[in-house]
Amino acid sequence: MGRLHEWGYREADRAAVGLTEALVRVAVADGGRRVSVHLADQNRQALIVALSHRPGPVEDEGALLPELTGLGAVSCGTDTAEDGRRVWAVLDL
């Protein structure tokens, strides 16, 4: 939240916190040794990404995307790469 506030965005605090908590919860559940959270903004939108750092396949989180949409994401997704699973959401600011 602090970074979004530094960038001049204060209107979407509740949605940003809810989305970040959900993304981190999923990344932690993957069982990796660490979790990274990344934040970017462009055109009054924020991209929030959590990376699990657990290589290999992970359980499908079928309810995740509807949950993220319900929390305010205008776009969201998940993908897996060598460095682990990325779960992400875009939020209008």
PyMOL commands that set and color helices and strands:
alter all, ss='L'
color gray80, all
select helices_A, chain A and resi 2-6+13-29+64-70
alter helices_A, ss='H'
color red, helices_A
select strands_A, chain A and resi 36-42+45-51+73-81+84-92
alter strands_A, ss='S'
color yellow, strands_A
deselect
rebuild
show_as cartoon
